[in-house]
Each structure stands twice: as C-alpha cells, then as structure tokens.
Amino acid sequence: MYQYFVYILKCSDDSYYTGITNDLERRFFEHQTGLNPNSYTHSRRPLELVFHLEFQDVNQAIAFEKQVKGWNRKKKEAIINNHWDQLKPLAECKNKTSHKYFGTDKGIDR
C-alpha cells in the first residue's frame, strides 16, 4: 500500500515551506542538505520538520498540499500546533466590507 505525506518545514528565516512526498525521511534529508540549489529551502537552512500528515490516496494528498499552500501563516500554525478547530474561525473574513456585515453598523451600507 502506498503512502504519501504532506509536510511543512519551518525555515531559518521563520517562513514555512509546504510539500508532498512518498518518502518523508528522504525528502527532508534532501531539503536539509541543500541538494537542489534552486529550491526555496536551499538558502533558508537549517530546516525543522514541524508538521506532516499521511495519506493513502495521492490525489487527496495533492489536494491538501494545494490547500495548505494557499493558507496564511496563522492557519498553518494552527495545524502545526494541532489546533484543527481554529481553522474555520481563522478562515472567516473580518473585513468591514464582508457580506456578513451588510446592513449592520459594523459594515458599510450599499
């Protein structure tokens, strides 16, 4: 049975890198040793593996990786810290122009 991992690395500049692999140990070694000088992580070493999630289906893993790559830092840190329950509140729009404030004194009138 195949296994795939979506992982997050914390870089030395405090940024996060999200990736996917079928061999987590090998892939982390490649990042950490700077195997590819053109990669995002090459100039941001040392790296720390701060999150990984295993999948049996490669399509689910790819979809999750794409989703996480689009997330802001707070959402990534929520899953890194195993606070999955914070994802929904962190995803809510808090902009005054949001549809949820239409017609209220918190938003703008249209």
A tleap script that builds the chain and sets N, CA, C and O, in Angstrom:
source leaprc.protein.ff14SB
mol = sequence {
  NMET TYR GLN TYR PHE VAL TYR ILE LEU LYS
  CYS SER ASP ASP SER TYR TYR THR GLY ILE
  THR ASN ASP LEU GLU ARG ARG PHE PHE GLU
  HIE GLN THR GLY LEU ASN PRO ASN SER TYR
  THR HIE SER ARG ARG PRO LEU GLU LEU VAL
  PHE HIE LEU GLU PHE GLN ASP VAL ASN GLN
  ALA ILE ALA PHE GLU LYS GLN VAL LYS GLY
  TRP ASN ARG LYS LYS LYS GLU ALA ILE ILE
  ASN ASN HIE TRP ASP GLN LEU LYS PRO LEU
  ALA GLU CYS LYS ASN LYS THR SER HIE LYS
  TYR PHE GLY THR ASP LYS GLY ILE ASP CARG
}
set mol.1.N position { 0.847 -1.187 0.000 }
set mol.1.CA position { 0.000 0.000 0.000 }
set mol.1.C position { 0.891 1.248 0.000 }
set mol.1.O position { 1.871 1.327 0.741 }
set mol.2.N position { 0.541 2.192 -0.822 }
set mol.2.CA position { 1.313 3.424 -0.938 }
set mol.2.C position { 0.954 4.390 0.173 }
set mol.2.O position { -0.162 4.374 0.692 }
set mol.3.N position { 1.907 5.227 0.532 }
set mol.3.CA position { 1.644 6.297 1.492 }
set mol.3.C position { 2.283 7.571 0.973 }
set mol.3.O position { 3.343 7.554 0.347 }
set mol.4.N position { 1.619 8.657 1.247 }
set mol.4.CA position { 2.071 9.972 0.815 }
set mol.4.C position { 1.983 10.897 2.018 }
set mol.4.O position { 1.139 10.722 2.897 }
set mol.5.N position { 2.860 11.873 2.040 }
set mol.5.CA position { 2.902 12.800 3.157 }
set mol.5.C position { 2.852 14.234 2.653 }
set mol.5.O position { 3.560 14.601 1.716 }
set mol.6.N position { 2.012 15.033 3.282 }
set mol.6.CA position { 2.062 16.474 3.123 }
set mol.6.C position { 2.809 16.967 4.356 }
set mol.6.O position { 2.490 16.588 5.483 }
set mol.7.N position { 3.800 17.811 4.129 }
set mol.7.CA position { 4.649 18.235 5.237 }
set mol.7.C position { 4.868 19.743 5.202 }
set mol.7.O position { 4.743 20.390 4.163 }
set mol.8.N position { 5.196 20.274 6.368 }
set mol.8.CA position { 5.551 21.690 6.490 }
set mol.8.C position { 6.909 21.764 7.174 }
set mol.8.O position { 7.141 21.150 8.216 }
set mol.9.N position { 7.796 22.533 6.556 }
set mol.9.CA position { 9.107 22.805 7.132 }
set mol.9.C position { 9.141 24.242 7.627 }
set mol.9.O position { 8.630 25.147 6.967 }
set mol.10.N position { 9.735 24.446 8.773 }
set mol.10.CA position { 9.992 25.812 9.245 }
set mol.10.C position { 11.424 26.141 8.859 }
set mol.10.O position { 12.357 25.422 9.216 }
set mol.11.N position { 11.583 27.222 8.136 }
set mol.11.CA position { 12.896 27.626 7.629 }
set mol.11.C position { 13.595 28.546 8.635 }
set mol.11.O position { 12.967 29.083 9.547 }
set mol.12.N position { 14.899 28.715 8.449 }
set mol.12.CA position { 15.686 29.540 9.371 }
set mol.12.C position { 15.249 31.004 9.357 }
set mol.12.O position { 15.510 31.730 10.317 }
set mol.13.N position { 14.590 31.452 8.285 }
set mol.13.CA position { 14.093 32.831 8.233 }
set mol.13.C position { 12.674 32.945 8.786 }
set mol.13.O position { 12.028 33.983 8.633 }
set mol.14.N position { 12.192 31.891 9.421 }
set mol.14.CA position { 10.864 31.817 10.044 }
set mol.14.C position { 9.730 31.647 9.037 }
set mol.14.O position { 8.563 31.716 9.422 }
set mol.15.N position { 10.034 31.429 7.779 }
set mol.15.CA position { 8.987 31.160 6.795 }
set mol.15.C position { 8.666 29.670 6.818 }
set mol.15.O position { 9.392 28.875 7.416 }
set mol.16.N position { 7.565 29.301 6.155 }
set mol.16.CA position { 7.157 27.906 6.072 }
set mol.16.C position { 7.201 27.444 4.630 }
set mol.16.O position { 6.901 28.199 3.706 }
set mol.17.N position { 7.580 26.194 4.456 }
set mol.17.CA position { 7.567 25.551 3.145 }
set mol.17.C position { 6.671 24.333 3.245 }
set mol.17.O position { 6.832 23.521 4.157 }
set mol.18.N position { 5.725 24.191 2.321 }
set mol.18.CA position { 4.818 23.055 2.295 }
set mol.18.C position { 5.121 22.207 1.081 }
set mol.18.O position { 5.304 22.725 -0.021 }
set mol.19.N position { 5.175 20.890 1.285 }
set mol.19.CA position { 5.468 19.985 0.183 }
set mol.19.C position { 4.765 18.659 0.330 }
set mol.19.O position { 4.030 18.430 1.291 }
set mol.20.N position { 4.998 17.785 -0.637 }
set mol.20.CA position { 4.408 16.448 -0.658 }
set mol.20.C position { 5.489 15.456 -1.072 }
set mol.20.O position { 6.352 15.772 -1.891 }
set mol.21.N position { 5.436 14.262 -0.505 }
set mol.21.CA position { 6.414 13.228 -0.829 }
set mol.21.C position { 5.849 11.847 -0.507 }
set mol.21.O position { 4.859 11.717 0.212 }
set mol.22.N position { 6.493 10.830 -1.049 }
set mol.22.CA position { 6.137 9.468 -0.659 }
set mol.22.C position { 7.210 8.871 0.265 }
set mol.22.O position { 7.094 7.720 0.687 }
set mol.23.N position { 8.244 9.645 0.575 }
set mol.23.CA position { 9.306 9.210 1.485 }
set mol.23.C position { 9.747 10.426 2.298 }
set mol.23.O position { 10.607 11.195 1.868 }
set mol.24.N position { 9.159 10.586 3.454 }
set mol.24.CA position { 9.361 11.789 4.265 }
set mol.24.C position { 10.816 11.929 4.735 }
set mol.24.O position { 11.379 13.023 4.694 }
set mol.25.N position { 11.402 10.855 5.168 }
set mol.25.CA position { 12.783 10.911 5.662 }
set mol.25.C position { 13.754 11.315 4.546 }
set mol.25.O position { 14.615 12.172 4.748 }
set mol.26.N position { 13.614 10.700 3.382 }
set mol.26.CA position { 14.482 11.031 2.254 }
set mol.26.C position { 14.296 12.480 1.826 }
set mol.26.O position { 15.271 13.190 1.580 }
set mol.27.N position { 13.042 12.917 1.737 }
set mol.27.CA position { 12.757 14.276 1.263 }
set mol.27.C position { 13.285 15.325 2.232 }
set mol.27.O position { 13.827 16.344 1.806 }
set mol.28.N position { 13.133 15.087 3.518 }
set mol.28.CA position { 13.666 16.034 4.493 }
set mol.28.C position { 15.186 16.096 4.382 }
set mol.28.O position { 15.767 17.180 4.448 }
set mol.29.N position { 15.833 14.949 4.216 }
set mol.29.CA position { 17.284 14.908 4.034 }
set mol.29.C position { 17.699 15.733 2.811 }
set mol.29.O position { 18.681 16.473 2.866 }
set mol.30.N position { 16.955 15.608 1.717 }
set mol.30.CA position { 17.254 16.375 0.504 }
set mol.30.C position { 17.157 17.878 0.758 }
set mol.30.O position { 18.013 18.648 0.324 }
set mol.31.N position { 16.111 18.281 1.461 }
set mol.31.CA position { 15.965 19.711 1.799 }
set mol.31.C position { 17.112 20.164 2.706 }
set mol.31.O position { 17.744 21.191 2.463 }
set mol.32.N position { 17.362 19.388 3.740 }
set mol.32.CA position { 18.327 19.785 4.764 }
set mol.32.C position { 19.756 19.861 4.221 }
set mol.32.O position { 20.549 20.688 4.671 }
set mol.33.N position { 20.079 19.009 3.265 }
set mol.33.CA position { 21.437 19.014 2.721 }
set mol.33.C position { 21.590 19.963 1.545 }
set mol.33.O position { 22.697 20.141 1.036 }
set mol.34.N position { 20.499 20.574 1.105 }
set mol.34.CA position { 20.577 21.548 0.018 }
set mol.34.C position { 20.863 20.914 -1.322 }
set mol.34.O position { 21.605 21.467 -2.135 }
set mol.35.N position { 20.280 19.764 -1.552 }
set mol.35.CA position { 20.519 19.011 -2.784 }
set mol.35.C position { 20.237 19.834 -4.038 }
set mol.35.O position { 20.968 19.746 -5.025 }
set mol.36.N position { 19.175 20.633 -3.991 }
set mol.36.CA position { 18.807 21.459 -5.145 }
set mol.36.C position { 19.079 22.931 -4.824 }
set mol.36.O position { 18.334 23.535 -4.053 }
set mol.37.N position { 20.131 23.515 -5.401 }
set mol.37.CA position { 20.481 24.911 -5.084 }
set mol.37.C position { 19.444 25.935 -5.551 }
set mol.37.O position { 19.493 27.093 -5.136 }
set mol.38.N position { 18.512 25.523 -6.407 }
set mol.38.CA position { 17.474 26.443 -6.881 }
set mol.38.C position { 16.184 26.357 -6.065 }
set mol.38.O position { 15.222 27.069 -6.355 }
set mol.39.N position { 16.155 25.507 -5.063 }
set mol.39.CA position { 14.923 25.320 -4.292 }
set mol.39.C position { 14.710 26.455 -3.287 }
set mol.39.O position { 15.652 27.152 -2.908 }
set mol.40.N position { 13.472 26.623 -2.871 }
set mol.40.CA position { 13.101 27.651 -1.892 }
set mol.40.C position { 13.877 27.478 -0.587 }
set mol.40.O position { 14.305 28.454 0.029 }
set mol.41.N position { 14.050 26.226 -0.177 }
set mol.41.CA position { 14.650 25.974 1.133 }
set mol.41.C position { 16.175 26.040 1.153 }
set mol.41.O position { 16.773 26.115 2.226 }
set mol.42.N position { 16.799 26.014 0.005 }
set mol.42.CA position { 18.263 25.929 -0.053 }
set mol.42.C position { 18.956 27.025 0.757 }
set mol.42.O position { 19.863 26.741 1.539 }
set mol.43.N position { 18.541 28.247 0.575 }
set mol.43.CA position { 19.188 29.364 1.276 }
set mol.43.C position { 18.538 29.663 2.626 }
set mol.43.O position { 18.878 30.651 3.276 }
set mol.44.N position { 17.606 28.811 3.044 }
set mol.44.CA position { 16.888 29.048 4.295 }
set mol.44.C position { 17.139 27.932 5.316 }
set mol.44.O position { 16.333 27.710 6.220 }
set mol.45.N position { 18.245 27.249 5.159 }
set mol.45.CA position { 18.611 26.185 6.088 }
set mol.45.C position { 19.298 26.773 7.313 }
set mol.45.O position { 19.899 27.842 7.209 }
set mol.46.N position { 19.233 26.118 8.466 }
set mol.46.CA position { 18.677 24.799 8.712 }
set mol.46.C position { 17.149 24.820 8.754 }
set mol.46.O position { 16.525 25.863 8.949 }
set mol.47.N position { 16.583 23.662 8.568 }
set mol.47.CA position { 15.145 23.493 8.498 }
set mol.47.C position { 14.662 22.607 9.638 }
set mol.47.O position { 15.416 21.807 10.192 }
set mol.48.N position { 13.396 22.770 9.971 }
set mol.48.CA position { 12.791 21.932 11.001 }
set mol.48.C position { 11.479 21.382 10.442 }
set mol.48.O position { 10.642 22.140 9.952 }
set mol.49.N position { 11.307 20.078 10.516 }
set mol.49.CA position { 10.046 19.466 10.124 }
set mol.49.C position { 9.061 19.693 11.258 }
set mol.49.O position { 9.224 19.141 12.346 }
set mol.50.N position { 8.030 20.512 11.006 }
set mol.50.CA position { 7.110 20.885 12.083 }
set mol.50.C position { 5.734 20.254 11.930 }
set mol.50.O position { 4.925 20.315 12.855 }
set mol.51.N position { 5.452 19.646 10.773 }
set mol.51.CA position { 4.143 19.037 10.557 }
set mol.51.C position { 4.237 18.021 9.437 }
set mol.51.O position { 4.964 18.214 8.463 }
set mol.52.N position { 3.495 16.940 9.587 }
set mol.52.CA position { 3.274 16.024 8.468 }
set mol.52.C position { 1.974 15.271 8.697 }
set mol.52.O position { 1.578 14.994 9.829 }
set mol.53.N position { 1.330 14.952 7.595 }
set mol.53.CA position { 0.072 14.217 7.624 }
set mol.53.C position { 0.137 13.164 6.537 }
set mol.53.O position { 0.508 13.459 5.401 }
set mol.54.N position { -0.223 11.939 6.881 }
set mol.54.CA position { -0.126 10.817 5.956 }
set mol.54.C position { -1.443 10.606 5.207 }
set mol.54.O position { -2.531 10.753 5.764 }
set mol.55.N position { -1.308 10.261 3.944 }
set mol.55.CA position { -2.448 9.955 3.083 }
set mol.55.C position { -2.195 8.633 2.367 }
set mol.55.O position { -1.050 8.293 2.069 }
set mol.56.N position { -3.249 7.899 2.096 }
set mol.56.CA position { -3.152 6.681 1.287 }
set mol.56.C position { -3.422 6.990 -0.179 }
set mol.56.O position { -2.966 6.266 -1.064 }
set mol.57.N position { -4.151 8.050 -0.432 }
set mol.57.CA position { -4.554 8.433 -1.796 }
set mol.57.C position { -3.750 9.657 -2.237 }
set mol.57.O position { -3.816 10.712 -1.607 }
set mol.58.N position { -2.993 9.506 -3.323 }
set mol.58.CA position { -2.140 10.598 -3.795 }
set mol.58.C position { -2.957 11.825 -4.183 }
set mol.58.O position { -2.496 12.950 -3.989 }
set mol.59.N position { -4.148 11.638 -4.721 }
set mol.59.CA position { -4.978 12.780 -5.120 }
set mol.59.C position { -5.437 13.588 -3.910 }
set mol.59.O position { -5.501 14.815 -3.969 }
set mol.60.N position { -5.752 12.909 -2.825 }
set mol.60.CA position { -6.120 13.626 -1.596 }
set mol.60.C position { -4.915 14.395 -1.043 }
set mol.60.O position { -5.050 15.522 -0.568 }
set mol.61.N position { -3.753 13.778 -1.111 }
set mol.61.CA position { -2.543 14.441 -0.629 }
set mol.61.C position { -2.236 15.685 -1.452 }
set mol.61.O position { -1.908 16.735 -0.900 }
set mol.62.N position { -2.341 15.566 -2.769 }
set mol.62.CA position { -2.087 16.717 -3.646 }
set mol.62.C position { -3.083 17.835 -3.369 }
set mol.62.O position { -2.710 19.006 -3.308 }
set mol.63.N position { -4.353 17.470 -3.200 }
set mol.63.CA position { -5.385 18.483 -2.926 }
set mol.63.C position { -5.115 19.186 -1.600 }
set mol.63.O position { -5.262 20.405 -1.504 }
set mol.64.N position { -4.722 18.426 -0.573 }
set mol.64.CA position { -4.443 19.033 0.730 }
set mol.64.C position { -3.214 19.929 0.665 }
set mol.64.O position { -3.201 21.010 1.253 }
set mol.65.N position { -2.182 19.485 -0.047 }
set mol.65.CA position { -0.979 20.308 -0.192 }
set mol.65.C position { -1.325 21.650 -0.840 }
set mol.65.O position { -0.884 22.701 -0.372 }
set mol.66.N position { -2.111 21.612 -1.912 }
set mol.66.CA position { -2.503 22.859 -2.589 }
set mol.66.C position { -3.299 23.755 -1.658 }
set mol.66.O position { -3.118 24.973 -1.651 }
set mol.67.N position { -4.180 23.149 -0.872 }
set mol.67.CA position { -4.985 23.921 0.071 }
set mol.67.C position { -4.091 24.614 1.098 }
set mol.67.O position { -4.228 25.814 1.337 }
set mol.68.N position { -3.183 23.861 1.697 }
set mol.68.CA position { -2.307 24.415 2.737 }
set mol.68.C position { -1.396 25.499 2.162 }
set mol.68.O position { -1.139 26.503 2.826 }
set mol.69.N position { -0.912 25.309 0.946 }
set mol.69.CA position { -0.049 26.322 0.328 }
set mol.69.C position { -0.770 27.661 0.183 }
set mol.69.O position { -0.128 28.711 0.175 }
set mol.70.N position { -2.080 27.632 0.071 }
set mol.70.CA position { -2.852 28.865 -0.057 }
set mol.70.C position { -3.227 29.506 1.274 }
set mol.70.O position { -3.779 30.605 1.301 }
set mol.71.N position { -2.934 28.839 2.350 }
set mol.71.CA position { -3.295 29.344 3.674 }
set mol.71.C position { -2.322 30.407 4.167 }
set mol.71.O position { -1.160 30.461 3.765 }
set mol.72.N position { -2.845 31.251 5.056 }
set mol.72.CA position { -1.978 32.237 5.707 }
set mol.72.C position { -1.194 31.571 6.840 }
set mol.72.O position { -1.432 30.413 7.183 }
set mol.73.N position { -0.289 32.302 7.390 }
set mol.73.CA position { 0.598 31.783 8.440 }
set mol.73.C position { -0.181 31.267 9.656 }
set mol.73.O position { 0.154 30.220 10.209 }
set mol.74.N position { -1.209 31.994 10.065 }
set mol.74.CA position { -1.976 31.601 11.257 }
set mol.74.C position { -2.664 30.255 11.069 }
set mol.74.O position { -2.716 29.450 11.999 }
set mol.75.N position { -3.189 30.007 9.879 }
set mol.75.CA position { -3.831 28.720 9.634 }
set mol.75.C position { -2.802 27.590 9.616 }
set mol.75.O position { -3.059 26.507 10.142 }
set mol.76.N position { -1.649 27.837 9.018 }
set mol.76.CA position { -0.596 26.814 9.018 }
set mol.76.C position { -0.163 26.521 10.453 }
set mol.76.O position { 0.023 25.360 10.820 }
set mol.77.N position { -0.003 27.553 11.257 }
set mol.77.CA position { 0.420 27.351 12.638 }
set mol.77.C position { -0.651 26.646 13.460 }
set mol.77.O position { -0.335 25.943 14.420 }
set mol.78.N position { -1.910 26.826 13.092 }
set mol.78.CA position { -2.985 26.109 13.790 }
set mol.78.C position { -2.822 24.600 13.607 }
set mol.78.O position { -2.928 23.849 14.577 }
set mol.79.N position { -2.565 24.145 12.376 }
set mol.79.CA position { -2.416 22.690 12.200 }
set mol.79.C position { -1.072 22.201 12.735 }
set mol.79.O position { -0.972 21.075 13.222 }
set mol.80.N position { -0.047 23.032 12.650 }
set mol.80.CA position { 1.249 22.656 13.226 }
set mol.80.C position { 1.085 22.387 14.723 }
set mol.80.O position { 1.685 21.456 15.260 }
set mol.81.N position { 0.277 23.199 15.385 }
set mol.81.CA position { 0.045 23.074 16.828 }
set mol.81.C position { -1.150 22.184 17.163 }
set mol.81.O position { -1.611 22.150 18.304 }
set mol.82.N position { -1.645 21.465 16.155 }
set mol.82.CA position { -2.760 20.523 16.320 }
set mol.82.C position { -4.039 21.209 16.814 }
set mol.82.O position { -4.790 20.640 17.606 }
set mol.83.N position { -4.278 22.431 16.341 }
set mol.83.CA position { -5.488 23.177 16.681 }
set mol.83.C position { -6.404 23.239 15.453 }
set mol.83.O position { -6.715 24.318 14.949 }
set mol.84.N position { -6.821 22.079 14.990 }
set mol.84.CA position { -7.652 21.993 13.779 }
set mol.84.C position { -8.959 22.760 13.947 }
set mol.84.O position { -9.523 23.252 12.970 }
set mol.85.N position { -9.441 22.860 15.181 }
set mol.85.CA position { -10.691 23.559 15.449 }
set mol.85.C position { -10.590 25.059 15.174 }
set mol.85.O position { -11.618 25.727 15.055 }
set mol.86.N position { -9.394 25.597 15.072 }
set mol.86.CA position { -9.221 27.030 14.807 }
set mol.86.C position { -9.279 27.379 13.319 }
set mol.86.O position { -9.314 28.558 12.967 }
set mol.87.N position { -9.288 26.379 12.447 }
set mol.87.CA position { -9.242 26.664 11.010 }
set mol.87.C position { -10.447 27.465 10.532 }
set mol.87.O position { -10.294 28.422 9.773 }
set mol.88.N position { -11.631 27.083 10.965 }
set mol.88.CA position { -12.828 27.795 10.495 }
set mol.88.C position { -12.840 29.256 10.954 }
set mol.88.O position { -13.053 30.142 10.127 }
set mol.89.N position { -12.619 29.538 12.239 }
set mol.89.CA position { -12.583 30.953 12.648 }
set mol.89.C position { -11.483 31.752 11.945 }
set mol.89.O position { -11.673 32.929 11.639 }
set mol.90.N position { -10.351 31.127 11.693 }
set mol.90.CA position { -9.251 31.824 11.023 }
set mol.90.C position { -9.552 32.087 9.548 }
set mol.90.O position { -8.945 32.962 8.931 }
set mol.91.N position { -10.486 31.328 8.991 }
set mol.91.CA position { -10.839 31.485 7.580 }
set mol.91.C position { -11.904 32.552 7.363 }
set mol.91.O position { -12.107 33.000 6.235 }
set mol.92.N position { -12.586 32.963 8.427 }
set mol.92.CA position { -13.658 33.941 8.293 }
set mol.92.C position { -13.120 35.311 7.899 }
set mol.92.O position { -12.098 35.771 8.408 }
set mol.93.N position { -13.825 35.937 6.996 }
set mol.93.CA position { -13.456 37.279 6.558 }
set mol.93.C position { -13.814 38.269 7.661 }
set mol.93.O position { -14.942 38.279 8.155 }
set mol.94.N position { -12.874 39.077 8.033 }
set mol.94.CA position { -13.108 40.082 9.073 }
set mol.94.C position { -13.073 41.500 8.508 }
set mol.94.O position { -13.016 42.480 9.250 }
set mol.95.N position { -13.107 41.583 7.209 }
set mol.95.CA position { -13.093 42.861 6.518 }
set mol.95.C position { -14.450 43.538 6.681 }
set mol.95.O position { -15.487 42.879 6.601 }
set mol.96.N position { -14.448 44.836 6.908 }
set mol.96.CA position { -15.700 45.587 7.083 }
set mol.96.C position { -16.626 45.493 5.871 }
set mol.96.O position { -17.836 45.679 5.995 }
set mol.97.N position { -16.061 45.208 4.714 }
set mol.97.CA position { -16.885 45.140 3.507 }
set mol.97.C position { -17.454 43.740 3.267 }
set mol.97.O position { -18.096 43.504 2.243 }
set mol.98.N position { -17.229 42.819 4.190 }
set mol.98.CA position { -17.732 41.458 4.047 }
set mol.98.C position { -19.255 41.444 3.978 }
set mol.98.O position { -19.924 42.281 4.585 }
set mol.99.N position { -19.783 40.497 3.244 }
set mol.99.CA position { -21.234 40.353 3.114 }
set mol.99.C position { -21.904 40.135 4.465 }
set mol.99.O position { -23.073 40.487 4.626 }
set mol.100.N position { -21.202 39.567 5.437 }
set mol.100.CA position { -21.833 39.286 6.725 }
set mol.100.C position { -22.111 40.557 7.529 }
set mol.100.O position { -22.884 40.527 8.486 }
set mol.101.N position { -21.489 41.665 7.149 }
set mol.101.CA position { -21.728 42.930 7.845 }
set mol.101.C position { -22.682 43.852 7.086 }
set mol.101.O position { -22.976 44.952 7.554 }
set mol.102.N position { -23.159 43.427 5.945 }
set mol.102.CA position { -24.032 44.274 5.121 }
set mol.102.C position { -25.274 44.678 5.923 }
set mol.102.O position { -25.979 43.842 6.489 }
set mol.103.N position { -25.505 45.953 5.948 }
set mol.103.CA position { -26.701 46.477 6.621 }
set mol.103.C position { -26.564 46.600 8.117 }
set mol.103.O position { -27.545 46.929 8.784 }
set mol.104.N position { -25.391 46.351 8.682 }
set mol.104.CA position { -25.209 46.485 10.127 }
set mol.104.C position { -24.370 47.732 10.388 }
set mol.104.O position { -23.796 48.318 9.470 }
set mol.105.N position { -24.314 48.113 11.621 }
set mol.105.CA position { -23.491 49.290 11.961 }
set mol.105.C position { -21.997 48.954 11.956 }
set mol.105.O position { -21.165 49.852 12.095 }
set mol.106.N position { -21.645 47.671 11.798 }
set mol.106.CA position { -20.235 47.278 11.747 }
set mol.106.C position { -19.676 47.375 10.335 }
set mol.106.O position { -18.462 47.454 10.146 }
set mol.107.N position { -20.547 47.369 9.362 }
set mol.107.CA position { -20.082 47.369 7.987 }
set mol.107.C position { -20.436 48.641 7.252 }
set mol.107.O position { -20.670 49.680 7.869 }
set mol.108.N position { -20.472 48.563 5.967 }
set mol.108.CA position { -20.833 49.716 5.155 }
set mol.108.C position { -22.196 49.476 4.539 }
set mol.108.O position { -22.606 48.332 4.343 }
set mol.109.N position { -22.879 50.532 4.240 }
set mol.109.CA position { -24.168 50.428 3.566 }
set mol.109.C position { -23.924 50.439 2.070 }
set mol.109.O position { -23.080 51.175 1.559 }
set mol.110.N position { -24.676 49.615 1.394 }
set mol.110.CA position { -24.520 49.541 -0.059 }
set mol.110.C position { -25.723 50.095 -0.741 }
set mol.110.O position { -25.779 50.120 -1.971 }
savepdb mol mol.pdb
quit
